[in-house]
Amino acid sequence: MKQRGYTLIELMTVFAMSVLVLFGIAIVYSSTLDYVKTTPERLDEYQAKVRVKTLLERYVTAAFLNNDDTDRLTYFLYNTESLQTSDQNTLVFTSLGKTVDGAFLRSEETDFETLNDQFGPQGGVAEVSLSLNPVGSEAQGDGLFIRIQNPADGDPTQGGTEQLLYPGVIDAQYEFWDGIEWTTTWDSITGQRRIPAAVRMRFTLDGDDRPVVFVFRLPGSDITVANPLTIGTDGQQP
């Protein structure tokens, strides 16, 4: 019995299917290599973002102002001359978000002076500063620095301990909800003694044109649509 041979069309069809299979395998292989290469880096970026957001949320959402108009130890300042610094792109506020050291709670020491020497002041109102320009000369690296002073001393320009919070940040912008719109300045010293209803933070990282945006609501604010921050005729908070 004679066997029928393969036609040219059949051979071309098999060849085309083989090419498609090989092409698909190449794509899968390339995607796998890309996944293995980029996933750890992306995971590190995501974890860094979560860590920064968690820390900022702890302090920003606990922003605090004393109701006493004569008090100068609590404040919320941004892009204002009250900062008394040439770097107006620094956000400084007082907060109740600083947690008590676990070692302090576990300590069996009862003497106040000894505890203070070992752990420093615990709880209370702390001053928090966010800036791209560190106050201290010993700060290492570039990016967003956080400075915390506990207790706050009424000087929003210095003091406390400082560390690099978000490496790689080359630009930081802050906006505040005043009950009507987002504003780019806030001064609780010369203006109304109130804190914004919400804060929107936008950070631009080196080599990435997609900004990282955080929005935090401030439970301690009394600002609402029905009770907004009023602005004077000169454009400043009265």
C-alpha positions in Angstrom: 0.0 0.0 0.0 1.3 3.4 -1.0 1.5 6.1 1.8 0.6 9.6 1.0 3.4 12.2 1.4 3.1 15.5 3.1 2.1 18.4 1.0 3.9 21.7 1.0 0.9 23.4 2.7 0.9 20.9 5.5 4.7 21.4 6.1 4.3 25.2 6.1 1.4 24.9 8.6 3.4 22.7 10.9 6.4 25.1 10.6 4.2 28.1 11.4 2.7 26.4 14.5 6.2 25.4 15.7 7.3 29.1 15.3 4.3 30.2 17.4 5.0 27.7 20.1 8.6 28.7 20.3 7.6 32.4 20.3 5.2 31.7 23.2 7.9 29.9 25.1 10.3 32.8 24.6 7.7 35.2 25.9 7.0 33.1 29.0 10.8 32.7 29.6 11.4 36.5 29.3 8.5 37.3 31.5 9.7 34.9 34.1 13.2 36.4 34.1 11.7 39.9 34.3 9.5 38.9 37.3 12.4 37.3 39.1 14.5 40.4 38.5 12.0 43.2 39.3 9.8 41.6 41.9 12.2 42.0 44.9 12.9 45.6 43.9 9.2 46.4 43.6 8.5 44.6 46.9 11.1 46.7 48.6 9.6 49.9 47.2 6.1 48.9 48.3 7.3 48.0 51.8 9.1 51.3 52.1 6.0 53.1 51.0 3.9 51.3 53.6 6.4 51.9 56.3 6.5 55.7 55.5 2.7 55.9 55.3 2.2 54.1 58.6 4.6 56.4 60.4 3.2 59.6 58.9 -0.3 58.5 59.6 0.5 57.9 63.3 1.8 61.4 63.8 -0.4 63.4 61.3 -3.7 62.0 62.4 -2.8 62.8 66.0 -2.0 66.5 65.3 -2.8 68.5 68.3 -3.4 72.2 69.2 -4.1 73.5 72.7 -7.3 75.5 72.9 -5.5 78.2 74.9 -4.9 81.1 72.5 -1.9 82.1 74.6 -0.2 78.7 74.2 2.9 78.7 72.0 4.0 75.2 72.5 1.5 73.7 70.1 1.2 74.7 66.4 0.6 73.6 62.8 2.8 75.4 60.3 3.6 75.2 56.6 4.7 77.7 54.0 4.6 80.6 56.4 6.9 83.2 58.0 6.1 81.8 61.4 8.5 79.0 60.7 11.3 81.5 61.0 13.4 79.7 58.4 14.3 80.2 54.8 13.1 76.7 54.0 9.4 77.3 53.7 8.8 73.8 52.3 8.9 72.3 55.8 5.9 71.0 57.6 6.0 71.4 61.3 3.3 70.4 63.8 2.7 69.2 67.3 1.3 65.7 67.8 0.1 63.2 70.4 1.2 60.3 68.1 4.5 59.4 69.8 4.1 56.1 71.4 5.5 55.1 74.8 8.7 53.0 74.6 7.9 49.3 75.4 11.1 49.0 77.4 9.9 51.9 79.6 6.6 50.1 80.3 8.4 46.9 81.1 10.9 48.5 83.4 10.7 47.8 87.1 12.4 51.0 87.9 10.2 53.5 89.9 12.5 56.5 90.2 11.4 59.2 87.8 14.9 60.7 87.2 16.4 57.3 86.5 13.6 56.5 84.0 14.0 59.8 82.3 17.8 59.3 82.0 17.3 55.9 80.5 14.4 56.4 78.2 13.9 60.1 77.9 10.4 61.8 78.0 7.6 59.5 77.3 4.2 60.4 75.7 2.8 63.9 75.7 3.0 66.5 72.9 5.9 66.0 70.5 7.0 68.4 67.7 7.2 66.7 64.3 9.0 68.2 61.3 9.1 67.0 57.7 11.7 68.5 55.5 14.0 67.7 52.5 16.7 69.8 54.3 18.0 68.3 57.5 18.5 70.6 60.5 21.5 68.6 61.8 24.8 68.4 60.0 25.2 64.7 60.8 22.2 63.6 58.8 23.1 61.0 56.1 21.6 60.6 52.7 19.1 62.5 50.6 15.3 62.4 50.8 12.6 63.3 53.3 13.8 63.8 56.8 11.6 63.5 60.0 12.6 65.3 63.1 10.9 64.6 66.4 11.3 66.6 69.6 9.6 65.4 72.8 8.4 67.4 74.5 7.9 70.3 72.1 9.7 73.5 73.2 7.9 76.1 71.2 10.8 76.5 68.7 9.7 74.9 65.4 13.1 75.3 63.7 15.3 72.8 65.7 15.7 70.3 68.4 15.0 66.6 69.0 16.3 63.7 66.9 16.3 63.5 63.2 16.5 60.6 60.7 16.0 59.9 57.0 12.5 58.7 56.6 12.0 58.4 52.8 15.2 58.1 50.8 15.1 59.3 47.2 12.5 62.0 47.6 13.4 65.0 45.6 10.2 67.1 45.9 7.6 67.3 48.6 4.3 69.2 48.4 1.6 69.5 51.1 -2.0 70.7 50.8 -4.6 71.2 53.6 -8.3 71.0 53.4 -9.8 74.2 54.9 -13.5 73.1 54.6 -13.9 74.6 51.1 -10.7 73.8 49.1 -7.2 72.6 49.3 -4.8 75.3 50.4 -1.0 75.4 50.3 -0.3 77.3 53.4 -1.2 77.0 57.1 -0.4 79.1 60.1 -2.0 78.4 63.5 0.2 81.0 65.2 -0.7 84.2 63.3 -3.9 82.8 61.9 -6.8 80.9 63.3 -5.8 78.4 66.0 -7.1 75.4 64.1 -5.8 72.3 62.3 -6.9 71.3 58.8 -9.5 68.7 58.3 -7.2 66.7 56.1 -3.7 66.7 54.7 -2.6 65.7 51.3 1.1 64.8 50.8 2.7 64.4 47.4 6.3 63.0 47.2 8.3 62.8 43.9 11.1 60.2 43.9 14.3 60.4 41.9 13.8 58.6 38.6 10.1 58.2 39.0 7.7 60.7 37.4 4.7 59.2 39.3 4.3 60.9 42.6 3.5 59.0 45.8 0.4 60.5 47.3 -0.9 60.1 50.9 -4.1 61.7 52.2 -4.8 61.7 55.9 -7.9 62.9 57.8 -7.3 64.7 61.1 -9.9 63.6 63.7 -8.8 66.5 66.0 -9.9 69.1 63.5 -13.2 71.0 63.9 -13.2 72.2 60.3 -16.1 71.1 58.2 -17.9 72.4 55.1 -20.3 74.2 57.5 -17.5 75.5 59.6 -14.6 76.2 57.3 -11.4 78.2 57.9 -12.1 81.8 57.1 -9.6 83.9 55.1 -9.1 87.6 55.5 -9.2 90.1 52.7 -5.4 90.1 52.4 -5.5 86.4 51.7 -4.2 85.4 55.1 -5.8 83.5 57.9 -7.2 86.1 60.4 
